[in-house]
Amino acid sequence: MTLLKHLSPLHHFKYYELCLSFFVVVLLISNLVASKLCYFGHFAGIDIILSGAQLLFPVTYIFGDIFTEVYGYAGSRRAIWLGFLSMSLLTALGMFITMLPPAPGWTNQAAFESIFGFLPRLVVASLIAYWCGEFANAFTLAKMKVLTGGKYLWMRTIASTAVGQLVDTIIVMTIAFWGRIDGNMIKDLIVTGYLVKVGYEALATPVTYLVVNFLKKAEGVDVFDDQTDFNPFHGSA
């Protein structure tokens, strides 16, 4: 395996674009299914209810760990920006089509609005939270990889997700619900959502190991970001 200190152009890799495509698709779908609430039973006096977004969005952090671990911070940075632009485009087009007058006899406007009728405040909250959380995740994983010499992948993926999801969850819940619901309820939403997301990452660790090991071997790389410019606005490799 070739040890790279600096990442070669990303389009030279065989599986980067494929992983990027899956990442963006999951990200967009998580936004589309966010309004669906799923019931998973009653435990310790609490009804376990999760939204579609809570079930799928943590997968994007797994992809973020894979991008950073295999392709370096530059690979993750490019994926984050493409995901951000894709989410913005989905939101803008969805809101535009929703605002168009429905045809006479078409009775599905209310159902259509429940999926594509994005609320501006929630849009702002989700976009800011996604951007900050994903970059916090990538930065933490990249730095920890250098500090640990590439060891303890399980610790690095869980720790980076813990940081990224903490940033993401606090931002999205605060912006979306501040002034609308009780502060204690916001706190409960943050704690519950955060624990579920981090637990999700921990359970997915064996899968992350399999994918990372396969990609490192297939691509012939193991990138260490010891001389990387971590500026999120810096041009990607």
N, C-alpha and C positions, 0 to 999 in steps of 0.2 A: 504494500500500500504506500502510495506517495504521500509524504507529510507536507502539506502546503501551509506556508505562513501567510500568503496572500492568495485570495481567490482568483482563479482565472475567469474569463467571461462566462457568465452563467449559461448562455445559450450553447456552450460547448458540452454541457452535461446531458446525459441521456434521459434522466428521469425528473429533472427540475421542473420543466414545463408541465409535465403530467401531474406532479404533486401540487404545483401552483393552481392548475385547473380544478383539482379536487378541493383545494382549500377555498377558492373563490366560490365554487358551487355550494359547498356546505355553509359558508358564511351567508350567502344570499338566501338560501333556503331557511336558515335559522331565523332570518328576519320575516320571511313570509309566513312561517308557522308559529310566530310568537304569540298570536292571539289564542291558540288552542291550549286549553288547560287540561292536563292529564292527571287522573286520580290513581294513586298507587297504594291505597289502603289507609288504615288507621293504626298509628303506633304511638305508644306512650301518651295517649290523650291528644294526639295531634293528627290531623288529616294530612297525609303526604300528597301535596298537589304541586306539580311542576308544569311550567309552560313549555311549549315546543322549543322555544329559544333556549331555555335552561338545559334541555336535553341535548341539543345539537351544538350550541355555541362553544362549550368546553372543548369540542373536537378541534376547533380552530387553534386552540392553545397547544394541543398535541402536535398539530402541523407546524405551529410556530417553533416548538422545541426541535422538531425534525429539521426544519430549514436552518436553524441556527447551529445545531450540532453537526450537520453534514456539510452545509454550504456556507456556513459562517454568518456573521451579522449582516453582511451585505446582501446575502441571499434572503434573509428574513426581512430586511428593510424593504427590499423590492416587493416582496409578497404583501407586506403590510400596506404599502402605498397603493398597490393594485387592488387590494381588498377594500381599502378606504374609498377609492374612486369608484369601484363597482357598487358599493353600498350607496354612495351618493347618487349615482346615476339611477339605480333602482328606485330610490326614494323619489327623485325628481320626476321620473317618467310615470311612476305609480300615482303620484299626486296629480300630475297633469291629466292622465287618462281618467282618473276618478272624477275630476272636476268637469269633464265634458258632459253635456246633457245626454241622458239615456234615451235610446230610441223608443218611440211609442210601442207599447205592448211588451217591452222588455222589463221584467219584474225583478231582476236580480241585483239592482243597484245597491240595496242595503247589504246584501251578502258580499258584493264586490268591495264595498267600502270597508267592511270589517277586516278584509285582508290587505287592501292596497291604500286604505285611507289613513296614511301615516299622520300622526299628530306632530306638529312642528317641535314641540317641547321634547317629546320622546325621541324624535329624530336627532335633535341636537345632543341630547343626553347619550344616546347610543353611539353616535359617531365620535364624540369626544372621548367617551369611555373606552371604545374599541382602540382608538389611536394611542391613547396614553397607556392602556393596559398591555397591548401587544408589544410596544416598544420597551416597556418596563420588563416584560417577560424575556424578550430577546437580549436586552442588555445584561440582565442578571445571569442568564444561562451562559452567555459568551464570556463574561468576566469569571464566573465560577469554573468554567472549563479550563481557562488559563491557570487559575489558582490551584486547581486540583490536578493539573497535568493530564486532563482528559479522563480521569478516573471518576468512579461513583456517579455514573449517568443517572441512576435512579434518584439520587439525592439532588442532583442539579435540576432535573426536570420537575420534580415536586416543589423544590424551593423556588424556582423561577416562576412556576405557575402560582404558587402561594403569593408571591409579590405582585405579579401581573393581575391576577384575579382580585386581589385586595384593592388595587388601584381602580380597576374596571368597575367592580361592584359598588364601591363607595361613590364614585363619580356618577354612574348611571342612576342609582337609587336616589341620590341627593338632588341631582338636577331634575329628574323626572317627577319626584314626589314632594320636594320641599314646599311647604306652604299649603299642600293639598291634603295630606294626612298627618296624623300625630307623629311626633318625633320618635316615640318609642316603637311605633310600628315600622318606621323607616329603619330603625336599628335592627329590629327583628328580621326584616327582609334582607338586610345586608349580611347579617350573621348566617342566616339559613342558606341564602344563595351562595355565599362564600364557601361554607363548609361542603355543600353539595359539589361545587365546581372543583375544589381541591381534592375531595374524595374521588371524584371522577378521574382526575389525572392519576392519582395513586393506583387506582384499579386498572388503568390503561397502561401502566408501566411495562408489563411484559410485551404488549403489542408494540409500544414505542421502541423497545430494545430490538425486536425482530426487524422492524422497518429500518431503523437507524443502521443496524449491522449490515443489512442487505444493501442499502444505498451506499454506504461507505465502501463496501467491497466492489459493488457494480461500477461506481464512479471512480474508485481508486483514489479517494481523498479523505483527509481528516483535518479540517481547517481549525487553526487556533488564531483567535483574534487578539494577538499580543501587540500588534501595531495598527490596529483598526481605528479609523475615525468614526466615533459613535454618534456623530451628529445625525439626527434623523433626516435632515434636509440635504445631506451630502449625496451626491450622485452615486448610484449603485454601480457595482462592478459589471 
